[in-house]
Amino acid sequence: SIPIFPRNLQTAFQIGRTSFLSQCPETCISDDILSVPASTWVGSSDPEEESVLYSNRAACHLKDGNCTDCIKDCTSALALVPFSMKPLLRRASAYEALEKYPLAYVDYKTVLQIDNSVASALEGINRMTRALMDSLGPEWRLKLPSIPVVPVSAQKRWNSLPSENKESTKNKSKETTKSRVPSAGDVERARVLKEEGNELVKKGNHKKAIEKYNESLLFSNLESTTYSNRALCHLVLNQDKEAVKDCTEALKLDGKNVKALYRRAQAYKSLKDYKSSLADISSLLQIEPRNGPAQKLRQEVNQKLK
């Protein structure tokens, strides 16, 4: 018998959506819908809804372990709506499952250009960095495919989505992204990378040093001084907000990290948040009452408050 297909894209979208939400018991409904050319539907095709159909079917393929078809559908979805978050994440997962780590890295990195707080992409970058260093060696970055630059329009489209849609994507891997306890090997790699960063700082190459500290933190994010050292680089490069963030992370790990307190106080001063700067200086001087640079900084901040 001849199958009866939906008469318009909205109906097709709803049928596919229902199938998807029912945990993809089978993909035949989406297959039937997408096998019909969009031109045969009544009314003009909506590329965004058609893209969602491909993306949802890709999720079904991924769940079934059919990574090749998942990649094809994600690529079709992205051809319709470039830089869509879910197809990028699903394609990255499929590439990773097929051990195509450079391609997975590129997709995860692209997602982080759109929103650098997506947990599954952060975890993915962490895994891919370790895998690429193991398989391609220390020069692995030179062997990657080019990473596309995400246009501002794509970032704006993501920012304009309802918050619940964004949260469902950002927290998709919440249950599986618990703090990973680094192995002894990871801790050693983190130490070596941190030392390489320190050497670059001594040579005045603060941008490259930040890259080394970034890699170090991928292997182990439990070292307070790595954050405070990266904060120094941010200060030199006038990236004061980033310096504040790194010092805050450092102090979460070690509340008596004097350098973190001092550097955050410096950053707050540059940001003209003098009260916060004084609070950090006060905390520092409680630990080291005779710290000369901190005493001098306190005088400078007090002058600004007059």
Disulfide bonds with the S-S distance in Angstrom:
Cys24-Cys60 2.15
